[in-house]
Amino acid sequence: MSSDDLRTQLASLTTEAFRPELADIDRLPTLDIARLMNGEDAGVPAAVAAQLPRIAAAVDAVAERMGRGGRLVYAGAGTAGRLGVLDASECPPTFNTDPEQVVGLIAGGPAAMVTSVEGAEDSGELARRDLDALKLGPDDTVVGVSASGRTPYAVGAVRHARALGALTIGLACNAHSALGAAAEHGIEVVVGPELITGSTRLKAGTAQKLVLNMLSTITMIRLGKTYGNLMVDVRASNDKLRARSHRIVSQATGAGDTEIEKALTETGGEVKQAILVLLAGVDGPTAARLLEESGGHLRAALAHAPR
């Protein structure tokens, strides 16, 4: 694409629009700028809400595949890529997932998390190589993330993943985007022009973070990583997690401290198993077997526990 064509394309994007009413923002008192920015951010949840049916459909599709052993892969460049890497990196400590179960790819590789890698975002071929290294299958999901919805790396990742039979989701902040059109599930959260023209790490970045939170968190709920709103897929491996695990088991069972410590010791610190031991009156090995037979879903394991 020529420089003229790219400038024309960018000029058509809502996220790149210039706002003349803010041309003197640098002359305003700091508190006034903070109020303006806060006011801009306040509209982001409503823009996300408009896409909730699409987000829910995407989550159900992701959960179905991950339930069969598939992976969730984010692919993006710049801020979008960093947000994907962040969301992926938070899943193992939060949901006790395998580090390879949720993966974040950023154009230019790990170095691009802190420095600009020239030309990386413009390469669909780079996205194809990055995905091929993961050996994608039909149970995997690739989420292309791009504020503009035109970033070649994100669009290329989605197109290549779809050709390989993987599920595809396109997350953008402009309507009628190439990314949304390329994916089976297009999620376009239109937050409008930014406070600072050319900085889509602001409202667009916030919107992307909110949607990625939903994709991963609700998928994990569907996979049985929670019991109600309790984070039960936790292993007590350090002092903070031991304290948190004890508290979660207490909230789920109402058992006393001595009983809880005994159950956690018997199950090697596995919260789900400890809850099952206390609520179903089974021993540690039986709790582990029931959970395995129930695909890790605590409610299902409780339903099938011997009475």
C-alpha positions in Angstrom: 0.0 0.0 0.0 1.4 3.4 -0.9 1.8 6.2 1.6 -1.0 8.2 0.0 -3.3 5.2 0.1 -2.5 4.6 3.8 -3.1 8.3 4.7 -6.4 8.1 2.9 -7.3 4.9 4.8 -6.4 6.3 8.2 -8.3 9.5 7.5 -11.5 7.4 7.1 -11.1 5.8 10.6 -13.2 7.0 13.5 -10.3 6.3 15.9 -8.0 8.5 13.9 -10.3 11.5 13.6 -9.1 14.9 14.7 -11.2 16.9 17.2 -10.8 20.6 16.6 -12.6 21.5 19.9 -9.7 20.0 21.8 -7.0 21.8 19.8 -6.1 23.9 22.9 -6.1 21.0 25.4 -2.5 21.6 26.2 -3.3 25.1 27.5 -5.9 23.8 30.0 -5.3 23.3 33.8 -4.4 19.8 34.6 -7.6 19.1 36.5 -9.7 20.2 33.5 -7.7 17.8 31.2 -8.2 15.0 33.8 -12.0 15.7 33.8 -12.1 15.6 30.0 -10.2 12.3 29.9 -12.4 10.8 32.6 -15.5 11.9 30.7 -14.2 10.3 27.5 -13.5 7.0 29.3 -17.0 7.0 30.8 -18.5 6.2 27.4 -16.4 3.1 26.8 -18.6 0.6 28.8 -21.7 1.7 26.7 -19.8 1.0 23.5 -18.8 -2.4 24.8 -22.4 -3.1 25.9 -23.6 -2.6 22.3 -21.4 -5.6 21.4 -22.4 -7.9 24.2 -24.4 -10.4 22.0 -21.4 -10.8 19.7 -19.1 -11.2 22.7 -21.3 -13.8 24.3 -21.5 -15.8 21.0 -17.7 -15.6 20.7 -17.2 -16.8 24.3 -19.5 -19.8 23.8 -17.6 -20.8 20.6 -14.2 -20.4 22.4 -15.3 -22.4 25.4 -16.7 -25.3 23.3 -13.3 -25.6 21.6 -11.2 -25.1 24.7 -13.3 -27.8 26.4 -12.0 -30.2 23.8 -8.4 -29.2 24.5 -8.0 -26.2 22.2 -6.0 -23.0 22.9 -6.9 -19.3 22.9 -4.4 -17.2 20.9 -4.3 -13.4 20.8 -2.5 -11.7 17.9 -1.9 -8.0 17.6 0.6 -5.2 17.1 1.6 -2.3 19.4 -0.8 -1.6 22.2 -3.3 -4.2 20.9 -0.6 -6.8 20.9 0.5 -5.9 24.4 -3.0 -6.1 25.8 -3.3 -9.6 24.3 0.0 -10.7 25.9 -1.1 -9.2 29.2 -4.4 -11.0 29.2 -2.7 -14.3 28.3 -0.1 -13.9 30.9 -2.7 -13.4 33.6 -4.5 -16.6 33.0 -2.0 -19.1 34.6 -1.8 -17.3 37.9 -5.5 -16.4 37.9 -7.1 -19.6 36.6 -4.3 -22.2 37.1 -4.2 -22.7 33.3 -1.3 -24.2 31.5 0.9 -21.4 30.1 0.3 -22.8 26.6 -3.5 -22.8 26.9 -3.8 -19.0 26.4 -1.1 -17.4 24.2 -0.4 -13.8 23.3 1.4 -13.1 20.1 2.7 -9.6 19.4 4.1 -8.4 16.1 7.9 -8.3 16.4 8.1 -10.8 19.3 8.7 -10.2 23.0 11.0 -7.3 22.3 8.0 -5.4 20.9 6.5 -5.3 24.4 8.8 -2.4 25.3 10.3 -1.1 22.1 8.9 -0.5 18.6 9.9 -3.1 16.0 9.9 -1.4 12.7 7.6 -2.8 10.1 6.4 -5.8 12.2 2.7 -4.7 12.3 2.7 -4.3 8.5 3.5 -8.0 7.9 0.8 -10.5 7.4 3.5 -13.0 6.5 5.0 -12.6 10.0 1.6 -13.4 11.5 1.4 -16.6 9.4 4.9 -17.7 10.6 4.1 -16.9 14.2 0.9 -19.0 14.0 2.5 -21.8 12.1 5.0 -22.2 14.9 2.0 -23.0 17.2 0.8 -25.7 14.9 -2.9 -24.5 15.0 -5.7 -27.0 14.9 -9.5 -26.8 14.5 -10.0 -26.7 18.3 -7.9 -23.5 18.6 -9.1 -20.0 18.5 -7.3 -16.9 17.2 -8.4 -13.4 18.2 -7.0 -10.7 16.0 -6.8 -7.4 18.0 -6.5 -4.0 16.3 -7.9 -0.6 17.2 -8.0 0.4 13.6 -9.2 -3.0 12.4 -6.8 -2.8 9.5 -3.4 -3.8 11.0 -1.9 -6.3 8.5 -0.5 -8.5 11.3 -3.9 -8.9 13.0 -5.8 -9.3 9.8 -3.2 -11.7 8.4 -3.4 -13.8 11.6 -7.1 -14.1 11.4 -7.2 -15.0 7.7 -4.5 -17.6 8.1 -6.1 -19.1 11.2 -9.4 -19.4 9.4 -7.8 -21.1 6.4 -6.3 -23.6 8.8 -9.8 -24.4 10.3 -9.3 -22.6 13.6 -12.1 -20.4 15.1 -11.5 -16.7 14.5 -12.5 -13.5 16.3 -11.7 -10.0 15.2 -11.7 -7.3 17.8 -11.6 -3.7 16.4 -12.7 -0.2 17.4 -14.0 0.9 14.0 -17.1 -0.2 12.2 -17.0 -2.2 8.9 -13.4 -3.1 9.6 -11.3 -5.5 7.5 -10.5 -7.4 10.7 -14.2 -7.9 11.6 -15.0 -9.0 8.1 -12.2 -11.5 8.0 -13.2 -13.2 11.2 -16.2 -15.5 12.0 -17.0 -13.4 15.0 -16.5 -9.7 14.4 -16.6 -7.5 17.6 -16.4 -3.8 16.7 -16.5 -1.6 19.8 -16.8 1.9 18.3 -15.6 4.4 21.0 -15.2 7.4 18.7 -12.3 9.8 18.2 -9.6 9.8 20.9 -8.8 12.7 23.2 -5.3 12.8 21.7 -5.4 12.2 18.0 -3.1 9.3 17.0 -3.1 7.6 20.5 -5.4 4.6 20.3 -4.0 3.3 23.6 -6.7 5.5 25.3 -10.4 4.8 24.8 -9.7 2.1 22.2 -7.1 0.5 24.4 -9.6 0.5 27.3 -12.3 -1.0 25.2 -10.0 -3.8 24.0 -8.9 -4.5 27.6 -12.6 -4.8 28.7 -13.5 -7.2 25.9 -10.4 -9.3 26.4 -11.2 -9.5 30.1 -14.7 -10.9 29.1 -13.4 -13.3 26.5 -10.9 -15.0 28.9 -12.8 -14.7 32.2 -16.2 -15.8 31.0 -14.6 -18.6 29.0 -12.9 -19.8 32.2 -16.3 -19.7 34.0 -17.7 -21.9 31.3 -14.8 -24.3 31.7 -15.5 -24.7 35.4 -12.7 -22.6 36.7 -15.1 -20.9 39.2 -17.7 -22.2 41.7 -20.3 -19.4 41.7 -18.2 -16.3 41.8 -15.4 -18.0 43.8 -12.0 -18.6 42.1 -11.7 -22.3 43.0 -9.1 -23.4 40.4 -6.3 -22.3 42.8 -3.4 -24.2 44.2 -2.1 -23.0 47.5 1.6 -22.7 46.6 2.7 -19.6 48.6 1.6 -17.7 51.7 -0.8 -15.4 50.0 -2.4 -18.2 48.0 -2.6 -20.4 51.1 -4.5 -17.6 52.9 -6.7 -17.0 49.8 -7.3 -20.7 49.4 -8.4 -21.1 53.0 -10.8 -18.2 52.7 -12.3 -19.5 49.4 -12.9 -23.0 50.9 -14.5 -21.3 54.0 -16.8 -19.2 51.8 -17.8 -22.3 49.7 -18.3 -24.7 52.6 -18.8 -22.8 55.9 -16.4 -25.3 57.5 -14.2 -24.5 60.4 -10.5 -23.7 60.2 -9.3 -27.1 61.4 -11.5 -28.9 58.9 -10.4 -26.6 56.1 -6.7 -27.1 56.9 -7.1 -30.8 57.0 -8.9 -30.9 53.7 -6.3 -28.7 52.0 -3.5 -30.8 53.3 -5.2 -34.0 52.1 -5.7 -32.6 48.6 -2.2 -31.0 48.3 -3.6 -27.5 48.5 -6.1 -28.0 45.6 -9.1 -25.8 46.4 -11.6 -27.6 44.2 -10.8 -30.9 45.7 -10.8 -29.6 49.3 -14.3 -28.1 48.7 -15.5 -31.5 47.4 -14.0 -33.3 50.3 -15.9 -31.1 52.7 -19.2 -30.8 50.9 -19.5 -34.4 49.6 -17.7 -36.1 52.5 -15.3 -38.0 50.3 -11.6 -38.5 50.6 -8.9 -36.7 48.6 -8.4 -39.4 45.9 -12.1 -39.8 45.4 -12.5 -36.0 45.1 -9.7 -35.9 42.4 -11.4 -38.8 40.5 -14.8 -37.1 40.6 -13.4 -33.9 39.3 -11.6 -35.6 36.5 -14.7 -37.5 35.5 -16.6 -34.2 35.5 -14.1 -32.3 33.3 -13.0 -30.2 36.2 -16.5 -28.8 36.9 -17.1 -28.7 40.7 -20.9 -28.5 40.5 -21.0 -31.5 38.3 -18.6 -33.4 40.5 -20.8 -32.6 43.5 -23.9 -33.8 41.7 -22.2 -37.2 41.0 -20.7 -37.6 44.4 -21.9 -40.7 46.4 -24.7 -39.9 48.9 
